[in-house]
Amino acid sequence: MRPSGRSLGSLNMLGNPLGLVTSLYSGVTDVFKEPAKQLQSGRRAGRQSLVHMGQDLARGLERGALSLLRHSVLGWSNTISKASSSAARFIAYLSMDDIFASEISKAPEDREEPHQIGLMPGLIVGIGSLARVPALAAERAWNHPHLSPWVLFPVPVPGEGSRQVTGVQRLGAALPALLQGSVQAVVCLLAKPLAGVLDTITQTSFSFQDAALAYLGAQAKDASALRQRWQRVRPPRPFGPDKVSACLPSHGSPRLHYRLLTLCPAAY
């Protein structure tokens, strides 16, 4: 496969179809490899009778079936989780709620308000936004019409010697803001519950992955140990509303703390 096709097949927004095909191919291959491997091991050990060959064949078929089941569950759950997670983040950004989009992009254990994500919380917040968001947008445009991006009538910029804003000019700024807020509220009503459902699908897929890694064979246990080894150790550094990354405290990075203590002992 060409590099461009390989990169396209590995996109998370498409569910990493290349990873799914690779996982399924490994499982199907093991269905034929494991029985042959067991028969070959029995032949080398001197088990030439039909009874021993039948036992080796049954053991190989069992291992091959478990491998196929494991790779199928892992492949499909990984594809579904990646696709639903990407779709949830995209739809969350369509809601034009930066806090909600930031929360749904985090891992579940890192979320500050996990109870705000889901079907029912999304419906409740969306219904509450139907009146609140347009009203706030219209009020903001009425009080500060010069800051409104869309106005029906020219609004003078406040400053020395400028004319006073009339009620008609304020109304010309408030009406487009009211329309914009209404559209945003409707999109929020649709986007937040849908993003919550997709996030639930993502977490359910992760649960299937954990179950497959925990209960389907010794190789799965090794993969589970490897997965636990690479879990996050350093705390995340979230971006604030000003889009600036927060400072990492010294206790959050032991290696960094040790280097600073070695280089600048007087500062500590």
URSULRA-V559485 format. One record per run of one state. SS is the DSSP state (a for helix, b for strand, c for the rest). FROM is the first residue (numbers start at 1). TO is the last residue. If there is no record, write none. Layout:
BEGIN
SS | FROM | TO
SS | FROM | TO
END
This chain:
BEGIN
c | 1 | 2
a | 3 | 9
c | 10 | 11
a | 12 | 14
c | 15 | 16
a | 17 | 44
c | 45 | 49
a | 50 | 94
c | 95 | 97
a | 98 | 104
c | 105 | 107
a | 108 | 110
c | 111 | 113
a | 114 | 116
c | 117 | 118
a | 119 | 143
c | 144 | 144
a | 145 | 147
c | 148 | 166
a | 167 | 215
c | 216 | 217
a | 218 | 229
c | 230 | 238
b | 239 | 239
c | 240 | 244
b | 245 | 245
c | 246 | 249
a | 250 | 252
c | 253 | 253
a | 254 | 263
c | 264 | 264
a | 265 | 267
c | 268 | 268
END
